[in-house]
Amino acid sequence: MIAQTPPMGWNSWDCYGAAVTEKIVRQNAEYMAKHLKSFGWEYIVVDIQWAQPTAVNHTYEPFSALTMDGFGRLTPAVNRFPSAEGGAGFKPLADYVHSLGLKFGIHIMRGMPRMAAHQHLPIADSPYFCHTAADPHSICAWNPDMYGLRCELPEARAYYDSIFRLYASWGVDFVKCDDIAREYPHCRREIEVISEACRSCGRDMVLSLSPGPAPLEQAEHLKKYANMWRITDDFWDDWKLLKGMFERAEKWCVHAAPGHWPDADMLPLGALRQCENPDDWTKFTQAEQRTMMTLWAMMRSPMMIGGELTKNDDFTLSLLTNEAVLRIARESFCAHPLRTTEAESVWIAPRKDGGGIYLALFNLSDEERTVAAPLELPEHRQLTLRELWRGRIAGAADEIRVSLPPHDAAVYLIFPARPAGSGRAE
């Protein structure tokens, strides 16, 4: 099964927008291989506009001239990705990422380039043409490069088959498809066709759908046809957005399971928005960053780092290498909130192996606050607590009570206290 645990990796959008280059991708892959791979981070994802030679920041250039082959399939702009020269596409870059023991991903927009339809290009390995597959009435509201497809026609499946076969030949392991997750009902069939093409291309690929918010009532459809899907619009380093994620997480957490994961979006950590300001840094406080990482782990969201990895400071690296916290998403199940109010939230998640439970306490208020949770497990009168951010082990207890600074979190692994003389727990 693809994506048995929530995917973890790096995505170029938060730090470089539409303008990432091959050199930047390689340097982030090298950093991940050296510092993060052993903690479960593995995907390197090139985000939007990799086929646009003139991209310089987060801004889209309407109706830009994109690079594509004779079958209407986008190809990397060689001025930004030199190894794509001579029709090599992303294969040389993917091969390099794979040589580091990592996996390679790309962003796509649903549909096909307008230019392919206007030029009446043939669809590879089929008797069809791009202009008959394209639906000129189906256009993204924020990036007009593409036409959606007439997915009731065989031409649409032929085109999607052609691009996923190309991606398979490049060695792509992850595809983030944009302008689709929140576009129900008119993109429902397009999601199905994209998924079918992805699953039949001959290579295992994670299929991620963006942007959100995806409709909650479409959860079963999303679980059938995608490995992850966005539950929010673009998430940035703003406390209001983070606090609002608790409501989304509560609604979606019951749908997280092997093979399909509600996606709370990228982690805006470290050095962001590098094209606009190379000195830019996340606006989240350290407390807010702990809260974000804890919530993502407890709700079992995919984790995609948004910052320029080579500029990580010690604190950022400590967040990304806290194995005990990262393990929550892989080793827990049935995570859910016990309560959430305007001022605080408490989440619980049992471990799959029966070796205890995870309990996370969040201070959502703007003041220091004591957050408490009773521990009522009939089969054990006393429990031992290990706080995973600070590494503290508490003695036997029947309640958690912790004083937290504004917007901060604590997360515990709770396991039965062993009788005296039986050895150390865990």
Secondary structure as GFF3:
##gff-version 3
##sequence-region A 1 426
A	DSSP	beta_strand	8	11	.	.	.	ID=ss1
A	DSSP	alpha_helix	13	16	.	.	.	ID=ss2
A	DSSP	alpha_helix	22	31	.	.	.	ID=ss3
A	DSSP	pi_helix	32	36	.	.	.	ID=ss4
A	DSSP	three_ten_helix	37	39	.	.	.	ID=ss5
A	DSSP	beta_strand	43	46	.	.	.	ID=ss6
A	DSSP	three_ten_helix	82	87	.	.	.	ID=ss7
A	DSSP	alpha_helix	91	99	.	.	.	ID=ss8
A	DSSP	beta_strand	103	109	.	.	.	ID=ss9
A	DSSP	beta_strand	112	113	.	.	.	ID=ss10
A	DSSP	alpha_helix	114	118	.	.	.	ID=ss11
A	DSSP	alpha_helix	130	133	.	.	.	ID=ss12
A	DSSP	beta_strand	134	135	.	.	.	ID=ss13
A	DSSP	beta_strand	146	149	.	.	.	ID=ss14
A	DSSP	alpha_helix	154	170	.	.	.	ID=ss15
A	DSSP	beta_strand	174	178	.	.	.	ID=ss16
A	DSSP	alpha_helix	188	199	.	.	.	ID=ss17
A	DSSP	beta_strand	206	209	.	.	.	ID=ss18
A	DSSP	three_ten_helix	216	218	.	.	.	ID=ss19
A	DSSP	alpha_helix	219	225	.	.	.	ID=ss20
A	DSSP	beta_strand	228	230	.	.	.	ID=ss21
A	DSSP	alpha_helix	239	252	.	.	.	ID=ss22
A	DSSP	three_ten_helix	253	255	.	.	.	ID=ss23
A	DSSP	beta_strand	261	263	.	.	.	ID=ss24
A	DSSP	alpha_helix	286	299	.	.	.	ID=ss25
A	DSSP	beta_strand	303	305	.	.	.	ID=ss26
A	DSSP	three_ten_helix	309	311	.	.	.	ID=ss27
A	DSSP	alpha_helix	314	320	.	.	.	ID=ss28
A	DSSP	alpha_helix	323	331	.	.	.	ID=ss29
A	DSSP	beta_strand	336	340	.	.	.	ID=ss30
A	DSSP	beta_strand	344	350	.	.	.	ID=ss31
A	DSSP	beta_strand	357	363	.	.	.	ID=ss32
A	DSSP	beta_strand	369	374	.	.	.	ID=ss33
A	DSSP	beta_strand	383	387	.	.	.	ID=ss34
A	DSSP	beta_strand	392	397	.	.	.	ID=ss35
A	DSSP	beta_strand	399	404	.	.	.	ID=ss36
A	DSSP	beta_strand	409	416	.	.	.	ID=ss37
###
